[in-house]
Amino acid sequence: MKKLVIFAPLLMLAACQTSTPGQTQNDDACGANRHQSLIGTPETDLNKSALGRNTRIIHPDSVMTMDYSAQRLNVYVDKEGKVSRVTCG
């Protein structure tokens, strides 16, 4: 019983621990943050060569693979033909 009293608070502290800068994942490996200004832009105005080779343009009802790649830039285009969001994946 004494061990439980000692370890219970340690377990609670471990659950609340935040990661250090060396432990964080790169959430923007594909550069999506740089391309947020594209939101609202018509697809016809996109400079696709400037987006990079590892970019996919996703239209409504598009068929796409569901594998995750942190280096891949996803540019979502809505039914009106405008960029609605830009993410990594």
JOHUZI-V402884 format. One record per residue. RES is the residue in one small letter. PSI is psi in degrees with one decimal (* if undefined). OMEGA is omega in whole degrees, 0 to 359 (* if undefined). BURIAL is I if it has 9 or more other ideal C-beta (glycine too) atoms within 8 Angstrom, else O. Layout:
res	psi	omega	burial
RES	PSI	OMEGA	BURIAL
RES	PSI	OMEGA	BURIAL
This chain:
res	psi	omega	burial
m	-35.9	181	O
k	-36.7	179	O
k	-38.0	179	O
l	-39.6	180	O
v	-34.0	181	O
i	-43.4	186	O
f	-27.1	181	O
a	-49.4	178	O
p	-34.5	178	O
l	-40.0	177	O
l	-39.6	179	O
m	-39.8	178	O
l	-38.9	179	O
a	-36.2	179	O
a	-26.4	182	O
c	-3.5	184	O
q	133.7	175	O
t	155.6	181	O
s	151.8	176	O
t	162.7	182	O
p	-32.3	179	O
g	-17.7	183	O
q	-15.2	185	O
t	145.3	176	O
q	155.1	177	O
n	99.2	183	O
d	-9.2	182	O
d	42.9	181	O
a	-27.2	182	O
c	-8.8	180	I
g	22.5	182	I
a	-34.9	180	I
n	-34.4	179	O
r	-23.8	187	O
h	13.0	180	I
q	-22.5	179	O
s	-12.9	179	O
l	-18.0	182	I
i	127.5	183	I
g	-11.3	181	O
t	135.4	174	I
p	142.4	180	O
e	-34.6	181	I
t	-20.3	180	O
d	-2.9	181	O
l	136.1	173	I
n	88.6	188	O
k	-28.5	179	O
s	-26.2	179	O
a	-16.1	181	O
l	-24.2	179	I
g	162.1	184	O
r	-31.0	185	O
n	48.6	181	O
t	140.8	172	I
r	136.4	177	O
i	123.8	185	I
i	120.0	178	I
h	162.0	177	O
p	139.5	180	O
d	19.3	176	O
s	147.7	172	O
v	130.1	180	O
m	157.5	176	O
t	151.1	181	O
m	8.8	177	O
d	148.2	182	O
y	130.5	175	O
s	113.0	183	O
a	-25.0	182	I
q	-6.1	183	O
r	132.4	177	I
l	125.3	177	I
n	124.3	177	I
v	111.9	182	I
y	129.9	179	I
v	132.6	182	I
d	-177.4	183	I
k	-22.2	178	O
e	-2.2	178	O
g	16.3	180	O
k	150.7	178	I
v	125.8	181	I
s	-28.6	175	O
r	159.6	181	O
v	123.3	183	I
t	167.8	169	O
c	153.4	176	I
g	*	*	O
